[in-house]
Amino acid sequence: MAIKTSTARYDGTGLRFTARTGSGHEIVLDDSESNAGPRPVEMLLVGQAGCTGMDVMSILQKKRQDVTRYEVSVSAEQRDSNPAIYTRADVVHLVEGPAIDEAAVRRAIELSATKYCSVAAMLSAGTVEIHHRYRIVGPDGAAPMEGEVLVTGPHADPDAMGKPQPAGIPA
């Protein structure tokens, strides 16, 4: 079992902290008043976008897809009352290229959401229902392909995600 670390040091201004990851990277975290960096809860969405993006791009490269542009956006609904948790997230993958295989994109997103992305597994094991979607843009003039791949969470068992379920038992 790996141990991961991070440290947040108060900078002496408002609620500003400098966070340092175990891999040695630093980022400023702040509140909306001084606004010198992202809010800590926003970093969950950054983690989701980066984690699934790396997975999907890696899989598409292995499938020899000629991706000329790839972007992942995550938007989430956050509860107004404290703790202001996320309850739903929409992850949208925008993939562009001359001959992108829709089945390859769907499978890459499915594998990320159910097997590889640790951030998605943690969020969907908690309170977040995550909708995984795509939009594929091909050559000029071609109609884009869009679809929802799957929904994970809330309260998903991360050890059971991506495994076949016995007949009659919903995933």
HUDAWO-V324166 format. One line per field, one symbol per residue. ss: DSSP state (@ for helix, = for strand, . for the rest). psi: psi as a letter, one per 30 degrees, with the letter a starting at -180 (. if undefined). burial: # if it has 16 or more other C-alpha atoms within 10 Angstrom, else .. A space follows every 10 residues. Layout:
ss=???
psi=???
burial=???
//
This chain:
ss=.....===== ......==== =....====. .......=.. .@@@@@@@@@ @@@@@@@@@@ @@......== ========.. .....===== ======.... .@@@@@@@@@ @@@@@@.@@@ @@@@@...== =======... ....====== ==........ .......... .
psi=kkkkllkkkk fgkcgkkjkk lfggkkkkkl afefhfllke fffeeeeeee eeeeeeeeee efghkikfkk kkkkkkkkke lkkilkfkkj jkkjkklfik jeeeeeeeee eeefeejeee eeeffbfkjk kjllkkkblk fkklkllkel klalhkjfff kfkkklkfjk .
burial=.......... .....##### .......### .......#.. ...##.#### ###.###.## ....#.#... .#.#.#.... ....###### #######..# ##.###.### ########## ########## ########.. ........#. ####.#.#.. #......... .
//
